[in-house]
Structure formats: structure tokens, C-alpha cells
Amino acid sequence: MRTAMAAIALILSLFVAACGTLDSKTILLNVGDSKERVLEVMGQPKDRQIHGQQEAWQYCVSGAGFGWNDHKIIWLNAGRVTGINSYRSGVTGCSGGIQPVSWGGAPAFDQTAQAPATGQTIRPDVMASGPLTGAMLEKYNIVAVLPFADAPHAPNSGSTAADIVSTQLLNLDFSVVERTKLQQLFEEQGLQLRSADEQANAIRIGRLAGAKAVVVGAIQQWETQKEKGTEKSFVSLSFRLVDVETGAILFGGQGQFREPISAVPQMTVGIITGAIFERMAIQTGLRGSGAVGFHHDLIDRSVGKTAVVRSVMPGLPAEKAGLKSGDVILSCNGSRSDTWKGKRDSMRACQTESGQDLVLEVARGEQRLTIRATAVSRE
């Protein structure tokens, strides 16, 4: 219910790298993440504005490209992330470019988006399918993500989308080939590291990089608009996961919202691609049809791998059942966390179907707690 180009010209590659500095961090954040998570990913904000329970944390990269600064506003309500907006300033240095925020434009909490007129929860329209199964995941564990084809009048939108997809694949425990390695291979082959719209070139580069599969895609639309001080975006995209040996499509998807949503394009891309990967995760047994509303990380510690709750989504079953950020997961439905070898083991153990209970044994300080949450439908 409840998201570098090759050397055609050196200045363009520097421009892309600078643009991606904040984007590569903010795509690691989810709506509902805690303040602590924001500080862990982003560090201390350059500016913090407060209005009751609402907060606006501003981050900036100075001289992000051609004389302007890149700003991000991370909105929080009651200590939880509700959205991310961006803007640019043309003054020298970040401090002079920071703008006062408009609290009327602060996004309300929502895991997906709100229809502007009704406030009704909406989700992107996505189509996704392919023969990929859970048994095939290990075979295709190393993936190269090529820059998507840019949308018209939106240079670098394809590279931004590829970065977001790379992060989501990492969250599904895939190994992703570094962009610098792909750049080197493109240069050695006399190609340009731009959209890999020629599948044969993509497969060739993926094979040389040691990948078992490549992701290629395109951004059909990437548009923004301002409405009463709030930035809205409309994005349409598609991508496919391709076997580098046979050229067969293993999984593919496309998606868009029916209308612009109150989010920057990067976040819209993350929501759409996240919905497509959710379909893939359900199809391969990494997730069930139900959601309880929490994110966890598998952390290497001296005692072995430890599963720690990173964030709990407000209003969803996990929060209602009492789960908190920082809880250490000891077991999911009887599967002990000390037996999990990787993130996929933990995802399979903690997945559940809609209407079924997920029983978590957690440690909170010296306490040992049993938390039972009934999953709601992901649709």
C-alpha cells in the first residue's frame, strides 16, 4: 500500500561527476528513514530550519557545474524523512545560496505519492516480467549497469537513472561493476560511455567487465514543474536485464505515474524502478506479497553478521507492533539471523504474504522482545 560520461569533452564528465555528488547519497535514503540515518548518509546539514515538528535540512555542493551550486532539501516530520527537493543557486559558495523554505510546500509523509486533489495514495503504473527465477540469481550475481538513454531535453538523466538502479541492485545483494571500470573498457574499445542503446555493445562491455548480465534502459520522459512553490516531476522509463552470453532478456520493466508527483525526478525514478524491482523480488522469492514496513541492514561485526533495523515506516504494521530503528533482529519466523550468509538469506527469512504474521525476535539493549506484525498487501 504504502526511489560519467566518457571523454567526448572533459568538462562534461566533470559536470556529470559534480552533479552526481549529492544524488549518489540521497538515493540511499527512503521515505520514513530516521534523522540518524540521514546523518549517517549525508553528514551534518549546512542549514537546518524548524517549524513545529517539521524540519528542513539543506545540503549543498559548491560549484557543481558552470558556476551554480547544487542544493538538496531533506524534509522531516517528527524525525522521519518525508521527501527530498532540489534547487540551484548562482552565487559564489553555498552559504549565500541557501534559501528559506516554504513550509506550505513541505511534503506530507507518504511511501509513494499523494494525488494533489484528493490526497489519495497513488502508485506508479508498471509492467514487469521475465523468466528470471530464484534459482537463477546466483548465476547472474555480477551485473553491469550501463547509462540509460537520456530523455529528450534532459541531458544526464540516463546516467542518473543508472546510478539509482545500481544502488537498488546492491540492496538486492547483486554485485555491481564499478562505473570507472566500465569507463575504462569503453575507452579501450573506442566507444563512448553514454547510453548503451546498442545492445550488442552493452553485452560486449559487460562480458569484458566480468559481468554475467547487463542492464540497459532508456528514459522516455523527464520533466519538472513548479506548482505553488512545490517541485513536481513526471518521469517515464524502461529497462531490461540481459544475459551477456545469450543476449536473452531475463527480466524487464517499464513504468510511470499517471500525473506529476510532488518529488524531484531522481526520487520519482527511485519509486518507479523500486516498484519494478519489487516485482522481480516477489517473482524470485526474495519478498512476499505482504509488507510490514521496515528496512534492515546486514552488518559485519566481530561476532559475525548482525541484522539491524535501519528504519520503520510510520503507520505500517511493524511500527504499530512496536519495532524500532536500531533493534537487532535475532530471528524472523524462527529463522535465526546468525545462520544468514548474506542479505538474500535475510530477505527470504523475513518475507511474508499479505494477511500473514511476521514474528520477529529482537534485542533492544538488554531486552529480548517478540514482535508480531500482520503483513498488509503491497498493492
C-alpha positions in Angstrom: 0.0 0.0 0.0 2.3 2.0 1.2 13.4 5.6 -5.4 30.3 9.5 -16.2 30.2 10.0 -19.4 33.3 9.2 -21.5 35.7 11.8 -22.8 33.7 13.4 -25.5 34.7 16.5 -23.6 36.4 16.6 -20.3 34.3 19.4 -18.9 31.1 17.4 -19.5 32.4 14.4 -17.5 33.4 16.8 -14.7 29.9 18.3 -14.8 28.3 14.9 -14.5 30.5 13.9 -11.7 29.8 17.0 -9.7 26.0 16.7 -10.3 26.0 13.2 -9.0 27.8 14.0 -5.7 24.5 14.7 -3.8 22.3 12.5 -5.9 24.5 9.4 -5.2 23.9 10.0 -1.5 20.2 11.0 -1.4 19.2 7.8 -3.4 20.3 5.8 -0.4 17.6 7.4 1.7 14.0 6.2 1.9 10.8 8.0 3.0 10.4 7.1 6.7 14.1 7.0 7.4 15.2 8.5 10.8 17.3 11.6 11.4 20.1 9.3 12.4 20.0 7.6 9.1 20.2 10.9 7.3 23.2 12.0 9.3 24.8 8.6 8.6 24.4 9.0 4.8 24.7 12.8 4.4 26.6 14.1 7.4 25.7 17.4 9.1 23.5 19.7 7.1 24.7 23.2 6.1 21.4 24.7 7.2 18.6 23.5 9.4 15.2 25.2 9.6 12.4 24.1 12.0 8.7 24.7 12.0 7.0 22.7 14.9 7.5 19.0 14.2 8.7 19.8 10.7 12.4 20.3 9.8 14.2 21.2 6.5 17.8 20.1 6.3 19.8 21.6 3.5 22.9 20.2 1.8 24.9 21.9 -0.9 27.8 21.2 -3.3 29.6 24.4 -4.3 30.4 25.0 -8.0 28.5 21.9 -9.1 28.7 23.0 -12.7 29.1 26.1 -14.8 29.0 28.5 -11.8 26.0 27.2 -10.0 25.6 25.3 -6.7 23.6 22.2 -6.2 21.2 22.2 -3.2 19.1 19.4 -1.6 16.4 19.9 1.0 15.6 16.8 3.1 12.2 17.3 4.7 11.4 15.6 8.0 8.3 15.4 10.1 8.5 14.1 13.7 12.1 12.9 13.0 11.2 11.0 9.8 12.1 11.7 6.2 9.0 12.8 4.2 10.7 13.9 0.9 13.6 15.5 -0.9 13.6 18.6 -3.1 16.4 20.3 -5.1 17.3 23.7 -6.4 20.3 25.6 -7.8 21.9 28.9 -6.8 24.2 31.1 -8.9 26.1 32.9 -6.1 29.7 32.2 -5.0 29.8 29.5 -2.3 27.0 27.5 -0.7 26.2 29.7 2.3 25.0 32.7 0.3 22.8 30.5 -1.9 20.7 28.8 0.8 17.1 29.8 0.6 14.4 30.0 3.2 12.0 27.1 2.8 8.3 27.3 2.1 6.5 25.2 4.8 3.4 25.1 2.7 5.4 23.1 0.2 6.7 20.6 2.7 5.7 17.1 1.6 3.4 15.1 3.9 4.5 11.6 4.8 3.8 9.0 2.1 5.7 6.0 0.9 4.6 6.5 -2.7 2.9 9.8 -3.6 -0.3 11.7 -3.0 -2.7 12.7 -5.7 -2.8 16.5 -5.4 -6.5 17.0 -5.4 -7.7 14.1 -3.2 -4.7 13.1 -1.1 -5.3 9.5 -2.1 -2.3 7.2 -2.2 -1.2 6.5 -5.7 1.5 4.1 -7.1 3.3 4.1 -10.4 1.9 2.1 -13.3 4.5 -0.5 -14.0 4.7 -3.6 -16.2 7.4 -6.1 -15.4 8.1 -9.7 -16.5 10.8 -12.2 -17.5 11.9 -15.8 -16.9 14.3 -15.0 -14.0 13.8 -17.3 -11.0 15.2 -17.5 -7.6 17.4 -20.5 -8.6 19.0 -18.3 -11.3 20.0 -15.4 -9.1 23.4 -16.8 -8.2 24.3 -17.4 -11.8 23.6 -13.7 -12.6 25.0 -12.3 -9.4 27.5 -9.9 -11.1 25.8 -7.1 -13.1 27.0 -4.2 -15.2 24.6 -1.2 -15.4 25.1 0.9 -18.5 23.9 4.5 -18.7 20.3 4.7 -19.9 19.5 6.7 -23.0 18.7 10.3 -22.0 15.2 11.7 -22.2 14.7 14.5 -24.8 16.0 17.8 -23.4 17.2 16.1 -20.2 21.0 15.5 -20.6 22.5 13.1 -18.0 19.1 11.8 -16.9 20.1 8.4 -18.2 23.3 8.3 -16.1 21.3 9.4 -13.0 18.8 6.6 -13.5 21.6 4.1 -14.0 23.1 5.2 -10.6 19.8 4.7 -8.9 19.3 1.2 -10.5 22.8 0.3 -9.4 22.0 1.1 -5.8 18.8 -0.9 -5.9 20.6 -3.9 -7.3 23.1 -3.6 -4.4 20.2 -3.6 -2.0 19.1 -6.9 -3.6 22.6 -8.3 -2.9 23.8 -8.2 -6.5 27.5 -7.3 -7.2 27.6 -4.3 -9.5 30.6 -3.4 -11.7 32.1 -0.1 -10.9 31.4 2.8 -13.3 35.1 3.6 -13.5 35.8 0.1 -14.8 33.1 0.4 -17.4 34.5 3.8 -18.5 38.0 2.3 -18.9 36.6 -0.6 -21.0 34.6 1.8 -23.2 37.7 3.9 -23.8 39.8 0.9 -24.6 37.2 -0.3 -27.1 36.9 3.1 -28.7 33.3 3.6 -27.6 31.6 6.4 -25.7 30.2 5.7 -22.2 26.8 7.1 -22.9 23.5 5.3 -23.3 24.1 1.7 -24.3 21.2 1.7 -26.7 23.1 -0.7 -29.0 22.6 -4.0 -27.1 25.5 -5.7 -28.8 27.9 -3.1 -27.4 26.4 -3.4 -24.0 26.8 -7.2 -24.0 30.3 -6.9 -25.3 31.3 -4.4 -22.5 29.5 -6.5 -19.9 31.3 -9.6 -20.9 34.7 -7.8 -20.8 33.9 -6.5 -17.3 33.3 -10.0 -16.0 29.5 -9.4 -15.6 27.0 -12.2 -16.1 24.3 -9.8 -17.1 23.9 -6.2 -18.1 21.1 -3.6 -17.5 20.2 -1.4 -20.4 17.4 1.1 -20.5 16.0 4.5 -21.6 14.3 7.5 -20.1 11.3 8.4 -22.3 10.3 11.5 -20.3 12.0 13.6 -17.5 10.0 16.7 -16.8 9.7 19.1 -13.8 7.3 21.9 -13.0 6.7 24.3 -10.1 3.2 24.4 -8.5 2.7 26.8 -5.5 6.3 26.6 -4.6 6.4 22.8 -4.8 8.6 20.9 -7.3 6.7 18.2 -9.2 8.1 15.8 -11.7 7.0 13.4 -14.4 9.2 10.5 -15.5 8.7 7.6 -17.8 11.3 4.9 -18.2 12.1 1.3 -19.2 15.0 -1.1 -18.7 15.9 -4.8 -19.1 18.3 -7.3 -17.6 20.2 -9.2 -20.4 22.3 -12.4 -20.3 25.7 -11.4 -21.7 26.3 -14.9 -23.2 23.0 -15.5 -25.0 21.5 -12.0 -25.3 18.3 -13.3 -23.8 16.2 -10.9 -21.7 16.0 -12.2 -18.1 13.7 -9.5 -16.7 12.4 -6.2 -17.9 10.0 -3.5 -16.9 8.6 -0.1 -17.7 6.7 2.5 -15.7 5.5 6.0 -15.0 3.0 7.8 -12.8 -0.3 8.9 -14.5 0.3 12.5 -13.4 3.2 14.6 -12.0 4.0 13.9 -8.3 5.5 16.1 -5.6 9.1 14.9 -5.8 12.3 15.7 -7.6 12.9 13.5 -10.8 15.5 11.4 -9.0 13.1 10.3 -6.3 10.4 9.6 -8.9 12.9 7.4 -10.8 13.6 5.6 -7.5 10.0 5.0 -6.8 9.3 3.6 -10.3 12.4 1.4 -10.6 11.8 0.3 -7.0 8.3 -0.9 -8.0 9.8 -2.8 -10.9 12.4 -4.4 -8.7 9.7 -5.2 -6.1 8.0 -7.3 -8.8 11.3 -9.1 -9.5 11.9 -9.7 -5.8 8.5 -11.3 -5.4 8.9 -13.4 -8.5 12.3 -14.7 -7.3 11.2 -15.3 -3.7 13.1 -12.5 -2.1 9.9 -10.9 -1.0 6.4 -12.0 -0.4 3.1 -10.2 -1.4 2.9 -8.7 2.1 4.7 -5.7 3.6 5.2 -4.9 7.3 7.1 -1.7 6.8 10.7 -1.8 7.9 14.2 -1.8 6.3 17.2 -3.7 7.7 20.9 -3.9 7.1 23.2 -6.9 7.5 26.3 -5.6 9.2 29.6 -7.4 9.6 30.7 -7.4 13.3 33.3 -9.3 15.3 30.7 -11.9 16.3 29.6 -12.3 12.7 26.8 -10.8 10.6 24.2 -8.9 12.5 20.8 -7.8 11.2 19.9 -4.3 12.4 16.6 -2.5 11.7 17.5 0.7 9.8 14.1 2.4 9.5 10.5 1.7 10.4 7.8 3.2 8.2 5.2 5.2 10.1 1.7 3.9 10.1 2.5 0.4 8.9 2.3 -2.9 10.9 5.9 -3.0 12.1 5.6 0.4 13.8 2.2 -0.5 15.2 3.6 -3.7 16.6 6.4 -1.8 18.4 9.5 -2.4 16.2 12.1 0.4 16.4 15.1 1.6 14.4 18.3 0.1 15.9 16.6 -3.1 17.1 18.9 -6.1 16.4 17.0 -8.9 14.7 17.7 -12.3 16.3 15.2 -14.3 14.1 12.4 -13.9 11.5 9.7 -16.5 11.7 12.0 -18.9 13.5 15.0 -18.5 11.1 17.9 -17.4 13.2 19.9 -14.4 11.9 23.3 -15.9 12.8 22.6 -18.6 10.1 22.1 -16.0 7.3 25.1 -15.9 5.0 24.0 -12.8 3.1 21.3 -10.2 2.5 19.3 -12.5 0.3 19.0 -15.1 3.1 17.7 -12.4 5.5 15.2 -11.2 2.8 13.9 -14.7 2.3 13.6 -15.3 6.0 11.8 -12.1 6.7 9.4 -12.1 3.8 5.7 -12.9 4.3 2.4 -13.0 2.4 -0.4 -10.4 2.7 -2.5 -11.2 5.8 0.1 -13.5 7.4 2.1 -12.7 10.6 5.8 -12.0 10.6 7.2 -12.9 14.0 10.5 -11.1 14.9 12.7 -11.9 17.9 14.7 -8.7 18.5 17.3 -7.4 21.0 16.9 -3.9 22.3 19.6 -3.1 24.7 19.3 -5.7 27.5 15.8 -6.6 26.5 14.7 -9.6 24.4 11.3 -8.9 22.6 8.9 -10.9 20.4 7.2 -8.6 17.9 4.3 -9.9 15.8 3.2 -7.9 12.8 0.4 -8.8 10.3 1.5 -8.0 6.7 -0.6 -5.8 4.5 -0.8 -6.1 0.7 2.0 -4.4 -1.3 -0.7 -3.3 -3.7 
